[in-house]
């Protein structure tokens, strides 16, 4: 019996920069999400992705795969981190009722873990420096696995998310003169200034988390 | 005299999903940063990018161009937002002294602003729905501009940044059973649990901002 092998476009590897198993896992996750929601790859600002990854752990590469498969990119503001430290993401598409959460099964994480690829990684060797056959072998494990082996899918029927309202309005900082979008203008001594010129600490960032309908 | 036209690989447009002027601006910004720092496109976890963009404003597409040109991707954890609302980014490469900040000149922002492309955008029409010749025309303005017309470059000789220390350690949440990277395990009633099962609010995210050496 021939094994079915999932196909990933070469440009997604070019974008990502190296061959690792987690970009392909994210690509498969994103592809599955599109199918579950019954939508096409996004050209503009459609699908929102809430990645459960954070900082200071491996496997974030998954997110480059998700962006490549879905078109919900960081630049377009369509993917945010929830900082839960899990290999999971929730996909929401306006107009489609509910959302879909996809988690990479513990069992598949355990299946990958003993692979030689991670011996290199744990020694601090970067993916581009790992022998190509080792990379290809672990990527093959991802590409030949079934969706059932890979993922747990949870439908979230009552998912609510209100995207931040955008504005084109901008003005020049009255100190440095650089253009600033209005949302990020601050006021110091009566002058409209940028956050850098205001000397504010970089802890004022805001994030728009999804809201689940209370039952 | 023939105008020199900057070249952007087609896959970068495929990744991004539509034709707009800001992905190409970011691509040129990233290309310039690589040259200024004297480094190649990143395969793994080398260059860090601190984008000054935030939420709720246009032109974030720039960041998809930066990622595509530099290989400093969101998935690999190499690009973060500073939420200043400016069309600017700082590029830092470990081992190279200092960093480089690149800002899109007010004058070039003013030059683009009256273009028909933005008439469509301000009516809420998404880039993929704007006539192709309109998109091509504004992209051409970006590709044929000189770097001097586009950018203000600031060298930051005393730039210091300490990347977050990573760890492969993970454990199963003692409530839901899903794997969680240790950094994101919390404790509830003596059990090691994930943030979702802990019922914590999603406001505990941390961010590692660059530190400038005090003179």
HADDOCK unambig.tbl for C-alpha pairs under 7 A between the chains (distance, minus, plus):
assign (segid A and resid 11 and name CA) (segid B and resid 11 and name CA) 5.90 0.50 0.50
assign (segid A and resid 15 and name CA) (segid B and resid 68 and name CA) 5.83 0.50 0.50
assign (segid A and resid 15 and name CA) (segid B and resid 71 and name CA) 6.58 0.50 0.50
assign (segid A and resid 16 and name CA) (segid B and resid 71 and name CA) 6.55 0.50 0.50
assign (segid A and resid 16 and name CA) (segid B and resid 73 and name CA) 6.98 0.50 0.50
assign (segid A and resid 17 and name CA) (segid B and resid 42 and name CA) 6.71 0.50 0.50
assign (segid A and resid 17 and name CA) (segid B and resid 43 and name CA) 4.20 0.50 0.50
assign (segid A and resid 17 and name CA) (segid B and resid 44 and name CA) 6.44 0.50 0.50
assign (segid A and resid 17 and name CA) (segid B and resid 71 and name CA) 6.01 0.50 0.50
assign (segid A and resid 18 and name CA) (segid B and resid 43 and name CA) 5.46 0.50 0.50
assign (segid A and resid 18 and name CA) (segid B and resid 44 and name CA) 6.46 0.50 0.50
assign (segid A and resid 42 and name CA) (segid B and resid 17 and name CA) 6.70 0.50 0.50
assign (segid A and resid 43 and name CA) (segid B and resid 17 and name CA) 4.19 0.50 0.50
assign (segid A and resid 43 and name CA) (segid B and resid 18 and name CA) 5.47 0.50 0.50
assign (segid A and resid 43 and name CA) (segid B and resid 128 and name CA) 6.41 0.50 0.50
assign (segid A and resid 44 and name CA) (segid B and resid 17 and name CA) 6.45 0.50 0.50
assign (segid A and resid 44 and name CA) (segid B and resid 18 and name CA) 6.48 0.50 0.50
assign (segid A and resid 44 and name CA) (segid B and resid 126 and name CA) 6.31 0.50 0.50
assign (segid A and resid 44 and name CA) (segid B and resid 127 and name CA) 6.77 0.50 0.50
assign (segid A and resid 44 and name CA) (segid B and resid 128 and name CA) 6.64 0.50 0.50
assign (segid A and resid 56 and name CA) (segid B and resid 164 and name CA) 5.78 0.50 0.50
assign (segid A and resid 56 and name CA) (segid B and resid 165 and name CA) 5.66 0.50 0.50
assign (segid A and resid 56 and name CA) (segid B and resid 166 and name CA) 3.88 0.50 0.50
assign (segid A and resid 56 and name CA) (segid B and resid 167 and name CA) 6.17 0.50 0.50
assign (segid A and resid 57 and name CA) (segid B and resid 166 and name CA) 5.04 0.50 0.50
assign (segid A and resid 57 and name CA) (segid B and resid 167 and name CA) 5.25 0.50 0.50
assign (segid A and resid 57 and name CA) (segid B and resid 168 and name CA) 5.92 0.50 0.50
assign (segid A and resid 57 and name CA) (segid B and resid 181 and name CA) 6.66 0.50 0.50
assign (segid A and resid 58 and name CA) (segid B and resid 168 and name CA) 6.29 0.50 0.50
assign (segid A and resid 60 and name CA) (segid B and resid 75 and name CA) 5.08 0.50 0.50
assign (segid A and resid 60 and name CA) (segid B and resid 76 and name CA) 5.82 0.50 0.50
assign (segid A and resid 60 and name CA) (segid B and resid 77 and name CA) 6.94 0.50 0.50
assign (segid A and resid 61 and name CA) (segid B and resid 75 and name CA) 4.36 0.50 0.50
assign (segid A and resid 61 and name CA) (segid B and resid 76 and name CA) 5.14 0.50 0.50
assign (segid A and resid 62 and name CA) (segid B and resid 75 and name CA) 6.33 0.50 0.50
assign (segid A and resid 63 and name CA) (segid B and resid 75 and name CA) 4.51 0.50 0.50
assign (segid A and resid 64 and name CA) (segid B and resid 74 and name CA) 6.72 0.50 0.50
assign (segid A and resid 64 and name CA) (segid B and resid 75 and name CA) 4.54 0.50 0.50
assign (segid A and resid 68 and name CA) (segid B and resid 15 and name CA) 5.84 0.50 0.50
assign (segid A and resid 71 and name CA) (segid B and resid 15 and name CA) 6.57 0.50 0.50
assign (segid A and resid 71 and name CA) (segid B and resid 16 and name CA) 6.54 0.50 0.50
assign (segid A and resid 71 and name CA) (segid B and resid 17 and name CA) 6.01 0.50 0.50
assign (segid A and resid 73 and name CA) (segid B and resid 16 and name CA) 6.99 0.50 0.50
assign (segid A and resid 74 and name CA) (segid B and resid 64 and name CA) 6.72 0.50 0.50
assign (segid A and resid 74 and name CA) (segid B and resid 74 and name CA) 6.81 0.50 0.50
assign (segid A and resid 75 and name CA) (segid B and resid 60 and name CA) 5.11 0.50 0.50
assign (segid A and resid 75 and name CA) (segid B and resid 61 and name CA) 4.37 0.50 0.50
assign (segid A and resid 75 and name CA) (segid B and resid 62 and name CA) 6.32 0.50 0.50
assign (segid A and resid 75 and name CA) (segid B and resid 63 and name CA) 4.50 0.50 0.50
assign (segid A and resid 75 and name CA) (segid B and resid 64 and name CA) 4.53 0.50 0.50
assign (segid A and resid 76 and name CA) (segid B and resid 60 and name CA) 5.82 0.50 0.50
assign (segid A and resid 76 and name CA) (segid B and resid 61 and name CA) 5.13 0.50 0.50
assign (segid A and resid 77 and name CA) (segid B and resid 60 and name CA) 6.95 0.50 0.50
assign (segid A and resid 82 and name CA) (segid B and resid 202 and name CA) 6.90 0.50 0.50
assign (segid A and resid 83 and name CA) (segid B and resid 205 and name CA) 6.08 0.50 0.50
assign (segid A and resid 84 and name CA) (segid B and resid 184 and name CA) 5.73 0.50 0.50
assign (segid A and resid 84 and name CA) (segid B and resid 194 and name CA) 6.97 0.50 0.50
assign (segid A and resid 84 and name CA) (segid B and resid 195 and name CA) 5.96 0.50 0.50
assign (segid A and resid 85 and name CA) (segid B and resid 180 and name CA) 5.35 0.50 0.50
assign (segid A and resid 85 and name CA) (segid B and resid 181 and name CA) 5.04 0.50 0.50
assign (segid A and resid 85 and name CA) (segid B and resid 184 and name CA) 5.36 0.50 0.50
assign (segid A and resid 86 and name CA) (segid B and resid 179 and name CA) 6.50 0.50 0.50
assign (segid A and resid 86 and name CA) (segid B and resid 180 and name CA) 5.06 0.50 0.50
assign (segid A and resid 86 and name CA) (segid B and resid 181 and name CA) 6.64 0.50 0.50
assign (segid A and resid 106 and name CA) (segid B and resid 178 and name CA) 6.51 0.50 0.50
assign (segid A and resid 106 and name CA) (segid B and resid 179 and name CA) 6.21 0.50 0.50
assign (segid A and resid 126 and name CA) (segid B and resid 44 and name CA) 6.31 0.50 0.50
assign (segid A and resid 127 and name CA) (segid B and resid 44 and name CA) 6.75 0.50 0.50
assign (segid A and resid 128 and name CA) (segid B and resid 43 and name CA) 6.41 0.50 0.50
assign (segid A and resid 128 and name CA) (segid B and resid 44 and name CA) 6.64 0.50 0.50
assign (segid A and resid 164 and name CA) (segid B and resid 56 and name CA) 5.77 0.50 0.50
assign (segid A and resid 165 and name CA) (segid B and resid 56 and name CA) 5.66 0.50 0.50
assign (segid A and resid 166 and name CA) (segid B and resid 56 and name CA) 3.88 0.50 0.50
assign (segid A and resid 166 and name CA) (segid B and resid 57 and name CA) 5.03 0.50 0.50
assign (segid A and resid 167 and name CA) (segid B and resid 56 and name CA) 6.19 0.50 0.50
assign (segid A and resid 167 and name CA) (segid B and resid 57 and name CA) 5.25 0.50 0.50
assign (segid A and resid 168 and name CA) (segid B and resid 57 and name CA) 5.91 0.50 0.50
assign (segid A and resid 168 and name CA) (segid B and resid 58 and name CA) 6.27 0.50 0.50
assign (segid A and resid 178 and name CA) (segid B and resid 106 and name CA) 6.54 0.50 0.50
assign (segid A and resid 179 and name CA) (segid B and resid 86 and name CA) 6.50 0.50 0.50
assign (segid A and resid 179 and name CA) (segid B and resid 106 and name CA) 6.23 0.50 0.50
assign (segid A and resid 180 and name CA) (segid B and resid 85 and name CA) 5.36 0.50 0.50
assign (segid A and resid 180 and name CA) (segid B and resid 86 and name CA) 5.08 0.50 0.50
assign (segid A and resid 181 and name CA) (segid B and resid 57 and name CA) 6.66 0.50 0.50
assign (segid A and resid 181 and name CA) (segid B and resid 85 and name CA) 5.04 0.50 0.50
assign (segid A and resid 181 and name CA) (segid B and resid 86 and name CA) 6.63 0.50 0.50
assign (segid A and resid 184 and name CA) (segid B and resid 84 and name CA) 5.73 0.50 0.50
assign (segid A and resid 184 and name CA) (segid B and resid 85 and name CA) 5.39 0.50 0.50
assign (segid A and resid 194 and name CA) (segid B and resid 84 and name CA) 6.97 0.50 0.50
assign (segid A and resid 195 and name CA) (segid B and resid 84 and name CA) 5.96 0.50 0.50
assign (segid A and resid 202 and name CA) (segid B and resid 82 and name CA) 6.89 0.50 0.50
assign (segid A and resid 205 and name CA) (segid B and resid 83 and name CA) 6.14 0.50 0.50
